[in-house]
């Protein structure tokens, strides 16, 4: 990191409420900046259409997730909307040890747990342009029930309340601008 003489990579954690476009923005960042590594999280959630194991997430059973917890393999894990998600310590440490930039996609609780373990972590919050845009994006996915969409919308204000604690806030009005802003933040912190 800037101002640091030791050779280490950059850890970036990105959070957003469901439907803010985080996955789309991060896909664009990864396309524009191929040298950045993306940390693939482990989840007990079933894959959505088009998602691939080991690319979007490592999809595991509850029993497999529990075994990872027991082995203390996670830097953070949490239950989000009824499913468990976690970040493997080995993935993060390998990138940092090899002087690479790595991006993690976590909820707000996970972001601050990671920051405790890795204090130099750069935290970025992606905010939606409005609550209505959030609703439209969630509904246009056609991947969740009305009840789950409402659960995600109900959680958004609590997630948004924490954005002031992040190092950077990126408003996702357009995919290209949000991705460019994140790219600039990474370059400024390398």
C-alpha positions, 0 to 999 in steps of 0.5 A: 500500500501507499506509504508502506515499505513492505511488499504486500498487495492491496485488499479491497472490500466492496459492499452494497445492498442487494440490487445496487448492481455490485455484481455487474459493477465488479464484473466490469472492473474485472474486465477493465483491470484484468490484473486484479484478482477477485476473491470467490466467496463460499456460499450455501445459497443455490446457484442462480441461472448462469452462475458457475461453481468456482467462478461466481461462488463456491457452492457448498452444502451446509455440512461443508460450510460447517467443516470450513468454520470448524477448521477456522478457514474463514476470515469472515462469514455471515448469514445473509438472507438465510444463506451463509457466505464466507471468505477464505483466509487462504485466498486473501493471504495468498494474494497479499503475499504475492503483491496482488490486488484482490477484491472481495464482495461482502456484506457490511458485517463481513467488511468490518470483520475483514478490516479487523484482520487486515487494517489496511483494507480499502472499503468501498460502498456501492450505493443505488441511485434510489430505493425505487431503482433498487426495487426495479433491479431486484424485480428485473432479476426474476430470481427471487420470490416477492417475499425475498425481494421484500426482505432484501429491500427491508435490509437495505436501509440498515446497510445504507446506514453503514456506508458513511463508515466506508473509505469510499462511496460510489453511486451506481447511476451507470455501470461504466462510471461506477466501474471507472470510479472503483478503478481510480480508487484502486489505482490511487491506493496502490 
